[in-house]
Amino acid sequence: MEQSGTSTLLQGAVRDLASGVVSALRSGDHARATAPGAVDAEAEGLTVAAVRVLGADALLPSTLLHAPPLPDELAVFRKAVEAYPPRPDAAPTVVWSHWAMRRTLRRLDPSFVDGPAYGPEPEPDADGLDRASWQSLTHQLAVLAALALPGEDCAVARVAGRRSLDVARGFVRAVRRRDWRQAAGAGRWLTLLDGVPDTLGLETGLDFVELMGGEDPLVALQVRAARLTRTGAFA
């Protein structure tokens, strides 16, 4: 029961964090997204864990809108990076998510590269992603949607670029299955890819996903990021 209660609290913290990111992206102003300033160690730990779940998207307003993060935001993000390194047996999506967070932190916090342990590191392996079925590919790309950034190159983005038709197919499947989070993540990737069929109707599809996603801020975050990418409003 205690574990179930902790899981519920974490889910709520992740939703609150995602809502803050969405608000900042919609307003075009930098807003407090990581909700720092926790009153006790337990609340602080929950906040740090929520940042780790959301990953690099926790600082998406700073990445897309070029607004320097607040010092306490950056401190919480750095704690999440340092407190939750991937285990040796971690899934590839976990390893890539952590890599994306470290890349974001190096970009926004120059002090992060001071020590040898925090310097640039090789990209994780993406061969498995390249060999994945189109269904598995779409699922994994949706989990790694924080890597779908304009002008950013990495092995995951290169795989997505080679398989745009598979991602489009996966987007349609996710919509039909009413998996709005996966559809939103796949749609965010599709805004970056060449070779996406015009017949897909991506813009209309994103509108539909946002509508059907209802009050889920994790859906809204991906759709808003996709629209900013599509319109070039981040430039």
C-alpha positions as CSV (number, residue, x, y, z in Angstrom):
1,M,0.0,0.0,0.0
2,E,2.9,2.4,0.8
3,Q,4.5,1.7,-2.5
4,S,1.2,2.3,-4.3
5,G,0.8,5.6,-2.5
6,T,4.3,6.7,-3.4
7,S,3.6,5.8,-7.1
8,T,0.4,7.9,-7.0
9,L,2.3,10.8,-5.5
10,L,5.0,10.6,-8.2
11,Q,2.4,10.4,-11.0
12,G,0.8,13.6,-9.6
13,A,4.2,15.3,-9.3
14,V,5.0,14.4,-12.9
15,R,1.7,15.8,-14.1
16,D,2.2,19.0,-12.2
17,L,5.7,19.4,-13.6
18,A,4.4,18.7,-17.2
19,S,1.7,21.3,-16.6
20,G,4.3,23.9,-15.7
21,V,6.3,23.2,-18.8
22,V,3.1,23.4,-21.0
23,S,2.2,26.8,-19.4
24,A,5.7,28.1,-20.1
25,L,5.6,26.9,-23.7
26,R,2.1,28.4,-24.3
27,S,2.9,31.8,-22.8
28,G,6.3,32.1,-24.5
29,D,7.7,33.2,-21.2
30,H,10.1,31.3,-19.0
31,A,8.0,30.0,-16.1
32,R,8.9,27.9,-13.1
33,A,8.5,24.4,-14.3
34,T,10.4,22.1,-11.8
35,A,8.6,23.5,-8.7
36,P,11.7,23.8,-6.6
37,G,11.7,25.1,-3.0
38,A,10.3,21.9,-1.4
39,V,9.7,22.2,2.3
40,D,11.2,18.9,3.4
41,A,13.5,16.1,2.2
42,E,10.6,13.8,1.2
43,A,9.0,16.5,-1.0
44,E,12.3,17.4,-2.5
45,G,13.0,13.8,-3.3
46,L,9.6,13.5,-5.0
47,T,10.3,16.6,-7.1
48,V,13.7,15.3,-8.2
49,A,12.1,11.9,-9.1
50,A,9.5,13.7,-11.2
51,V,12.1,15.6,-13.1
52,R,13.9,12.3,-13.8
53,V,10.7,10.8,-15.2
54,L,10.0,13.8,-17.4
55,G,13.6,13.9,-18.5
56,A,15.1,16.6,-20.6
57,D,11.7,18.0,-21.3
58,A,11.7,19.4,-17.7
59,L,13.8,22.2,-19.2
60,L,12.1,22.3,-22.6
61,P,11.1,26.0,-22.2
62,S,14.8,26.9,-21.9
63,T,15.8,24.7,-24.8
64,L,13.1,25.8,-27.2
65,L,12.6,29.4,-26.1
66,H,16.2,30.2,-25.3
67,A,15.4,31.5,-21.9
68,P,18.0,30.8,-19.2
69,P,16.6,28.5,-16.5
70,L,16.2,29.8,-13.0
71,P,19.1,28.7,-10.7
72,D,16.9,26.6,-8.5
73,E,15.4,24.9,-11.6
74,L,18.8,24.0,-12.8
75,A,19.8,22.8,-9.4
76,V,16.9,20.4,-9.2
77,F,17.5,19.2,-12.7
78,R,21.2,18.5,-11.9
79,K,20.2,16.6,-8.8
80,A,17.9,14.4,-10.9
81,V,20.8,13.7,-13.4
82,E,23.2,12.8,-10.6
83,A,20.8,10.9,-8.4
84,Y,19.4,8.6,-11.0
85,P,22.2,7.2,-13.2
86,P,21.1,4.2,-15.4
87,R,21.8,0.8,-13.9
88,P,24.0,-1.6,-15.9
89,D,21.0,-3.5,-17.0
90,A,18.8,-0.5,-17.8
91,A,16.7,-0.5,-20.9
92,P,18.0,1.4,-23.9
93,T,15.3,4.1,-23.5
94,V,16.4,4.7,-19.9
95,V,20.0,5.1,-21.0
96,W,19.1,7.4,-23.9
97,S,16.8,9.5,-21.6
98,H,19.7,10.0,-19.2
99,W,22.1,10.9,-22.0
100,A,19.6,13.5,-23.2
101,M,19.4,15.0,-19.7
102,R,23.2,15.2,-19.5
103,R,23.4,16.9,-22.9
104,T,20.8,19.4,-21.8
105,L,22.6,20.1,-18.6
106,R,25.9,20.6,-20.4
107,R,24.2,23.1,-22.6
108,L,22.6,25.1,-19.9
109,D,25.0,24.7,-17.0
110,P,28.6,25.4,-17.9
111,S,29.8,24.2,-14.5
112,F,28.6,20.7,-15.3
113,V,31.6,20.1,-17.5
114,D,34.1,21.2,-14.9
115,G,34.9,17.6,-13.7
116,P,36.1,14.7,-15.8
117,A,33.0,12.7,-14.8
118,Y,30.7,15.2,-16.4
119,G,32.4,15.8,-19.7
120,P,31.0,14.9,-23.1
121,E,30.3,11.2,-23.5
122,P,29.7,8.9,-26.5
123,E,26.2,8.3,-27.6
124,P,24.5,5.1,-26.4
125,D,24.0,2.3,-28.9
126,A,20.9,2.6,-31.1
127,D,21.3,-0.5,-33.3
128,G,18.3,-2.2,-31.6
129,L,16.1,0.7,-32.4
130,D,17.1,0.5,-36.1
131,R,16.1,-3.2,-36.1
132,A,12.9,-2.7,-34.2
133,S,9.5,-3.4,-35.8
134,W,7.6,-0.3,-36.7
135,Q,5.3,-0.8,-33.7
136,S,8.2,-1.1,-31.3
137,L,10.0,1.8,-33.0
138,T,7.0,4.1,-32.5
139,H,6.7,3.1,-28.9
140,Q,10.3,3.7,-28.1
141,L,10.4,7.0,-30.0
142,A,7.4,8.2,-28.1
143,V,9.2,7.4,-24.9
144,L,12.2,9.3,-26.2
145,A,10.3,12.3,-27.5
146,A,12.5,14.6,-25.5
147,L,15.2,13.9,-28.1
148,A,13.0,15.3,-30.8
149,L,14.5,18.8,-31.0
150,P,15.1,21.1,-34.0
151,G,18.7,21.0,-35.2
152,E,19.8,18.4,-32.7
153,D,21.6,15.3,-34.1
154,C,21.9,12.0,-32.4
155,A,21.6,8.3,-33.3
156,V,18.0,8.1,-32.3
157,A,17.1,11.1,-34.5
158,R,19.0,9.5,-37.4
159,V,17.1,6.3,-37.1
160,A,13.8,8.2,-37.0
161,G,14.9,10.1,-40.1
162,R,15.5,6.8,-42.0
163,R,12.1,5.4,-41.0
164,S,9.7,8.3,-41.3
165,L,7.1,6.1,-43.0
166,D,7.2,3.6,-40.2
167,V,6.8,6.5,-37.6
168,A,3.8,7.8,-39.6
169,R,2.3,4.3,-39.6
170,G,2.9,4.1,-35.9
171,F,1.2,7.5,-35.4
172,V,-1.9,6.3,-37.2
173,R,-1.9,3.1,-35.1
174,A,-1.6,5.0,-31.9
175,V,-4.5,7.2,-32.8
176,R,-6.7,4.2,-33.7
177,R,-5.8,2.5,-30.4
178,R,-6.5,5.8,-28.5
179,D,-3.0,5.8,-27.1
180,W,-2.8,9.6,-27.0
181,R,0.6,9.8,-25.3
182,Q,2.2,7.6,-27.8
183,A,0.4,9.4,-30.7
184,A,1.6,12.8,-29.3
185,G,5.2,11.6,-29.0
186,A,5.2,10.1,-32.5
187,G,3.6,13.3,-33.8
188,R,6.4,15.4,-32.3
189,W,9.0,13.3,-34.1
190,L,7.1,13.5,-37.4
191,T,7.3,17.3,-37.3
192,L,11.1,17.0,-37.7
193,L,11.2,14.3,-40.3
194,D,11.5,14.4,-44.1
195,G,9.4,12.1,-46.2
196,V,6.2,12.2,-44.1
197,P,3.3,11.7,-46.5
198,D,1.0,14.7,-47.0
199,T,-1.9,12.3,-46.8
200,L,-1.2,11.7,-43.2
201,G,-2.7,15.1,-42.3
202,L,-0.3,15.6,-39.4
203,E,-1.6,19.0,-38.4
204,T,-5.2,17.8,-38.2
205,G,-4.0,14.7,-36.5
206,L,-2.2,16.7,-33.8
207,D,-5.3,18.8,-33.2
208,F,-7.3,15.6,-32.8
209,V,-4.8,14.0,-30.4
210,E,-4.7,17.2,-28.3
211,L,-8.5,17.2,-28.1
212,M,-8.9,13.6,-27.2
213,G,-6.0,13.7,-24.8
214,G,-8.2,15.9,-22.7
215,E,-6.6,17.2,-19.5
216,D,-3.4,15.1,-19.8
217,P,-0.5,17.5,-19.6
218,L,1.9,14.9,-20.9
219,V,-0.1,14.8,-24.2
220,A,-0.3,18.6,-24.2
221,L,3.4,19.0,-23.7
222,Q,4.3,16.8,-26.7
223,V,1.7,18.5,-29.0
224,R,2.8,22.0,-28.0
225,A,6.4,21.1,-28.6
226,A,5.4,19.7,-32.0
227,R,3.6,22.9,-32.9
228,L,6.5,25.1,-31.9
229,T,8.8,22.9,-34.0
230,R,6.4,23.0,-37.0
231,T,6.0,26.7,-37.0
232,G,9.6,27.6,-36.1
233,A,8.3,29.7,-33.2
234,F,11.4,28.7,-31.2
235,A,13.8,30.5,-33.5
